Amino acid sequence: MAKKSVKYYVVDAFTDSAFKGNPAAVCLLEEDKDDHWLQAVAAEFNLSETCYLTGRTGASSHTPRFRLRWFTPVTEVKLCGHATLASAYTLFTTGLVNSDIIEFDTLSGILTAKEVPDIKEPTDVSQIQNCQEHQNCFSVALPSAESVIELQPQIDDIRKYAGEGIIASGAAPMESGYDFATQCFFPKYGINEIKCFPHL
């Protein structure tokens, strides 16, 4: 019996240029695959996230719904922002959905993505909180995007942190045309550092 090929895309989130931003592999599956296979493919891609979209599930509304799972090179995770954006982008731009709203059935519940026009004006992020713990992840707001870019993480210390990881963000200067910069550190999941800057 011939093996079915799997269609996939590598999407650079948070950018409009190739080889920049934050890459994620988006795999379109016709049927569910076992966890071992999903993890092996994610390890092969060796990106911070590989995500899997499986055909529409039984949604009660007319909104297209897909099952969405995220894997780092070493484990499955409950939520990933940039890979969710990459999944929505793939579905919207390839014509796989005829809707401007998509629902994703995930381990974190139902997520909704809405296609909106490009926004070029930066938003006001001056009200960012200094730090907070959310979903077992520590989030820190630094004074500026430059502070985020200059971070020198102590990966071994972060690995000892009781939570899942640390996210650091800082506001970009208004004249840059961007809102903020972010770095993420999740060494327990095989992701020592993700540089995600700057963002609109």
Backbone torsions as a table, in degrees:
resi	resn	phi	psi	omega
1	MET	NA	131.5	-178.7
2	ALA	-74.4	141.2	177.1
3	LYS	-77.8	140.1	177.1
4	LYS	-79.5	137.6	176.3
5	SER	-78.7	157.0	179.7
6	VAL	-113.8	125.2	177.5
7	LYS	-80.5	134.4	178.6
8	TYR	-143.8	160.5	177.1
9	TYR	-132.8	144.7	168.4
10	VAL	-106.4	116.2	-174.5
11	VAL	-111.4	129.7	175.0
12	ASP	-91.5	103.7	-179.5
13	ALA	-78.4	157.4	176.6
14	PHE	65.4	26.5	177.4
15	THR	-156.3	163.7	171.6
16	ASP	-116.7	16.2	179.8
17	SER	-121.8	144.1	177.3
18	ALA	-67.2	147.8	175.4
19	PHE	66.8	22.7	174.9
20	LYS	-129.7	-176.6	177.5
21	GLY	71.8	-145.9	-174.8
22	ASN	-127.5	106.1	-174.5
23	PRO	-77.2	146.7	172.6
24	ALA	-142.3	141.5	173.2
25	ALA	-89.4	131.2	179.1
26	VAL	-116.6	112.8	-178.1
27	CYS	-105.7	129.4	179.5
28	LEU	-98.8	112.8	-176.5
29	LEU	-104.0	138.7	175.9
30	GLU	-83.2	-21.0	179.7
31	GLU	-150.6	161.2	178.3
32	ASP	-63.4	145.3	175.0
33	LYS	-117.0	158.0	179.8
34	ASP	-73.8	157.1	-174.7
35	ASP	-59.3	-36.2	179.5
36	HIS	-61.5	-43.7	178.4
37	TRP	-63.9	-45.9	180.0
38	LEU	-59.0	-43.3	-179.5
39	GLN	-68.2	-38.3	179.3
40	ALA	-64.0	-40.9	178.4
41	VAL	-66.6	-42.0	178.1
42	ALA	-61.5	-40.4	177.6
43	ALA	-64.7	-37.7	178.6
44	GLU	-65.4	-43.1	176.6
45	PHE	-65.2	-37.9	178.1
46	ASN	56.2	35.7	172.3
47	LEU	-98.9	165.8	179.6
48	SER	-59.4	-32.3	175.8
49	GLU	-142.2	138.0	166.0
50	THR	-121.5	129.4	-179.1
51	CYS	-120.8	156.2	-175.6
52	TYR	-125.9	125.6	175.2
53	LEU	-107.2	125.1	177.0
54	THR	-112.7	143.6	-176.7
55	GLY	-34.8	169.2	-174.8
56	ARG	-57.6	138.7	174.5
57	THR	-100.4	175.7	-177.2
58	GLY	-72.0	89.1	178.2
59	ALA	-88.2	145.4	-179.1
60	SER	-79.4	-18.2	-179.9
61	SER	-105.8	-174.9	178.4
62	HIS	-89.3	3.0	179.1
63	THR	-74.4	129.8	177.2
64	PRO	-59.5	135.6	179.7
65	ARG	-128.6	134.3	179.7
66	PHE	-125.9	147.0	170.6
67	ARG	-78.7	135.1	-177.9
68	LEU	-132.0	126.9	176.6
69	ARG	-129.3	147.0	-177.7
70	TRP	-120.9	135.9	178.1
71	PHE	-131.9	134.3	167.4
72	THR	-84.3	-179.2	176.4
73	PRO	-63.2	-15.9	-176.0
74	VAL	-122.2	-14.1	-177.2
75	THR	-162.4	163.0	172.8
76	GLU	-82.6	143.9	177.3
77	VAL	-120.2	159.5	-175.4
78	LYS	-83.1	-19.2	-176.5
79	LEU	-160.9	141.2	173.9
80	CYS	-149.5	118.7	-176.7
81	GLY	-67.1	-52.4	-173.8
82	HIS	-68.7	-32.1	178.0
83	ALA	-74.1	-29.1	173.9
84	THR	-67.4	-44.5	176.0
85	LEU	-60.8	-41.7	178.9
86	ALA	-62.4	-38.9	178.4
87	SER	-64.9	-46.7	179.2
88	ALA	-62.5	-43.4	179.3
89	TYR	-58.7	-44.9	-179.9
90	THR	-60.2	-47.3	-178.8
91	LEU	-65.7	-41.8	-179.2
92	PHE	-68.7	-41.0	-171.7
93	THR	-87.2	-17.4	180.0
94	THR	-93.8	-3.7	-180.0
95	GLY	78.2	15.4	-179.9
96	LEU	-73.5	-15.9	175.2
97	VAL	-130.3	148.8	177.1
98	ASN	-114.4	61.3	-175.6
99	SER	-158.3	155.6	174.6
100	ASP	-100.4	8.1	175.4
101	ILE	-131.8	136.6	177.6
102	ILE	-131.7	144.1	173.0
103	GLU	-111.4	142.4	176.5
104	PHE	-118.4	127.9	175.6
105	ASP	-91.7	112.0	-172.5
106	THR	-129.5	174.7	174.6
107	LEU	-66.0	-18.3	178.1
108	SER	-97.0	7.2	-178.9
109	GLY	107.2	-166.1	-179.9
110	ILE	-84.4	124.9	175.7
111	LEU	-110.2	144.5	-179.5
112	THR	-119.3	133.3	175.1
113	ALA	-117.3	137.7	178.9
114	LYS	-124.6	130.1	176.7
115	GLU	-77.5	126.1	180.0
116	VAL	-127.9	158.3	177.4
117	PRO	-64.6	157.5	176.5
118	ASP	-58.3	136.8	176.7
119	ILE	-114.5	119.8	-176.7
120	LYS	-101.0	-15.1	-178.3
121	GLU	-84.9	130.8	176.9
122	PRO	-67.4	149.3	177.9
123	THR	-96.5	163.7	-179.2
124	ASP	-82.6	113.1	179.4
125	VAL	-111.1	23.5	-176.9
126	SER	-69.4	-13.5	-176.9
127	GLN	-95.6	17.7	-178.9
128	ILE	-63.5	134.9	175.6
129	GLN	-70.3	155.5	-179.7
130	ASN	-68.8	-48.5	177.6
131	CYS	-162.7	158.3	176.4
132	GLN	-164.1	157.0	174.6
133	GLU	-104.1	130.0	-176.7
134	HIS	-143.7	129.1	177.8
135	GLN	51.5	42.4	176.9
136	ASN	64.4	28.2	179.0
137	CYS	-134.3	136.4	-178.6
138	PHE	-94.1	126.9	-178.5
139	SER	-115.1	130.8	-177.9
140	VAL	-124.4	131.2	174.1
141	ALA	-101.3	118.4	179.3
142	LEU	-94.0	165.6	-174.8
143	PRO	-63.3	-25.8	-175.5
144	SER	-157.2	164.1	174.4
145	ALA	-62.2	-35.2	178.5
146	GLU	-60.8	-39.9	176.9
147	SER	-60.6	-39.3	179.4
148	VAL	-66.2	-45.9	-178.0
149	ILE	-63.5	-33.8	-177.3
150	GLU	-85.3	-0.5	-179.4
151	LEU	-55.8	138.9	173.8
152	GLN	-119.1	87.7	-173.2
153	PRO	-68.2	144.7	173.5
154	GLN	-99.1	87.4	-171.3
155	ILE	-57.4	-40.2	-179.9
156	ASP	-63.1	-37.4	177.4
157	ASP	-69.7	-40.0	178.6
158	ILE	-63.6	-38.2	179.5
159	ARG	-60.8	-31.3	-179.0
160	LYS	-79.5	-15.1	-179.9
161	TYR	-60.5	138.6	-175.6
162	ALA	-65.0	-27.6	-178.3
163	GLY	-80.2	-174.6	-177.4
164	GLU	-78.8	-31.2	-178.5
165	GLY	176.6	-174.9	-177.5
166	ILE	-129.5	137.8	175.8
167	ILE	-121.4	126.6	177.6
168	ALA	-116.5	132.4	-180.0
169	SER	-133.5	153.9	176.2
170	GLY	-151.6	146.0	-178.2
171	ALA	-69.5	137.8	175.8
172	ALA	-86.8	153.9	176.5
173	PRO	-61.6	143.2	-178.3
174	MET	-54.5	-39.2	-177.0
175	GLU	-69.7	-11.9	-179.5
176	SER	-73.8	-22.7	-176.7
177	GLY	84.7	4.0	179.3
178	TYR	-117.6	160.6	-179.9
179	ASP	-88.0	-50.8	-174.2
180	PHE	-160.0	169.6	173.7
181	ALA	-120.7	151.5	-178.4
182	THR	-139.8	143.7	166.7
183	GLN	-129.4	141.6	-179.2
184	CYS	-122.8	141.0	-178.5
185	PHE	-131.6	109.8	-178.5
186	PHE	-133.4	63.0	-175.5
187	PRO	-62.8	-24.5	178.2
188	LYS	-65.5	-20.5	-179.4
189	TYR	-107.0	15.5	178.7
190	GLY	79.1	15.2	-179.6
191	ILE	-120.8	92.7	-179.1
192	ASN	-67.2	-38.4	-176.5
193	GLU	-157.8	134.2	171.7
194	ILE	-123.5	119.4	176.0
195	LYS	-95.8	117.3	-177.0
196	CYS	-123.8	72.9	-179.4
197	PHE	-146.1	156.2	-14.9
198	PRO	-85.6	171.2	-179.9
199	HIS	-116.9	147.1	169.6
200	LEU	-88.5	NA	NA
